[in-house]
Amino acid sequence: MLVCNAATWMVKLFPFLLPLTCHAATNNHRVVVYYQTTNYNGSATEHVSLLPLINSEAKIPVTHVLVSALHIDDKDGIHLNDYPPDNPIFDEVWSDVAQLQAKGVVVTGMLGGAAPGSFTRLDGDDAQFEKYYGPLHDTIGQYNLQGLDLDVEENMSLNGIIRLIDRLRKDFGDDFVITLAPVASALQKGGGNLSGFDYFKLEAQRGSDIDFYNGQFYSGFGSAASTSDYQDIIDGGFPAEKVVMGLLTNKANGNGFVALDTSAGVIKELVAEYPDFGGVAGWEYFNSMPGGQKEPWKWASWATNALSASSTTDTSSPKFMVKRAAHDTWHVVRRWGRQTWRLLK
């Protein structure tokens, strides 16, 4: 292992040594599904079921489901979208969650998103933090959520997000899954950021407590139409195993939808380049292509197939080795160029 680690370090400096290094490819790539629309057309009875995710394929294609979106407010403490989590409209949601967890799928909550206020409330003094953290803590426990995705799309201080992460880790233990959902550009040096705090500083100070990042590669903050934005993030220092490429699952879900054939090709390239590629996430479940509203679970199968497609690539062939060595050399040159440019500025 020590030899392989040393070889990996040498390749970062001298990519032409790639054919001489050790390779331990992994297929442990995440398939993350965001589950926000729980009922079709706002109906109280037309439930969007998660169960086909565990019943429609011989091998379950999804690894994580994120129940979205939890909001902290002054009236009821916690809302799941428009209602408190214990509203009868969510009875089937929590039933589905328990069945997915019994099959080994990790189900977490997602806090925040586009609706402001949750993180502002958690970013006050200690008394204010305790007031608003309490209902969040109780909701996590009551519904047996196995983690929390922090989608901070409002200004929050670095100390504030660290306090929240520290408290979650203290209260729920080492197995509790803590993730964040920054726009992809927030993981790039000098990129746009909706969260207020610096993700490079957060990773440096609390990276060991953050399981992974669900980067949003859409809405003008990044693109899944090519490998470029993801490569920039990894070149900047974030480990590939912790960066999940977030995609829109349907063009109706926002700006920046990429055709499935195109994004599948991009995913295949990234898995070949980064054997520890973090995986893909889909926003959101209910109308996911290629099945649409009738069969939204098919997106997870599509994602799994895209992630496994690179296994057909012969990574031991001289042609692949030469191509990858040239590719990695270019990334080193580009990274050095960017660093030099920043120093000159």
C-alpha angles and dihedrals in degrees: 000000000000090000092051092048091051091048091051090052091050092051090056087062099032110026092178086076090066096107089058097054132093120260127202105172118195132202093200095117119150124240106198123190123195110213111197108133101066098168129039117248093351091295119155091216108035098087121194099225123215093194097094086066088070101027107043100064133047088230116042106242100198126076102180135025118192115204104217142242122002116179130190114222141166098244108053101005096234133031128187099210104307101348141047111269092249093059110123089240087076098047092103091044092060091043090054091047092056092049093050091049090051087058093051101262113140110232119194136165126249117221123201125352126159095339107087130220109060097090094037087059091049093048099067131094121306095271092052092046092053091048094056100030093058097069090044091052091049093049092052090052097042094054096036094238109182096210147343132249111210109211100183108188097159134059114290130164123246090238089051096054091044091053090051094048092047092051094048091050092048095047100041105028139230096308093058108109113231116187136163130212109211123167106263094248090061087068091055124081108263093001128143115278131190097187104070096224125085114256092203090058091044092052091048093051103034106013092122089061096047113083097194146324123248097209116202106229095185144059091067094299095098140336137236091198090095139012093249102096094044091049091051090055093051091044087054092060110269112128114245091228089064099045116084116190108233115211136184109245095205134020088237090066098070146300120314104043111164121206111257094239090055097046091045089058091049091050091050091053093048094049090050091049096041111032087189093052107161098231137240135292128202128214106227140005111203100069101023117156141262088038099032120196093330095057110011093156090074090079090070090052090048090051093049091050091049091050093050096044092087089063086079090062114099099229091180095061117109090233093057093044094051092046093049093045090053090046093050092046089056091052092052091050091047092048092050090047092053092047092050091049092052090051092050091050 
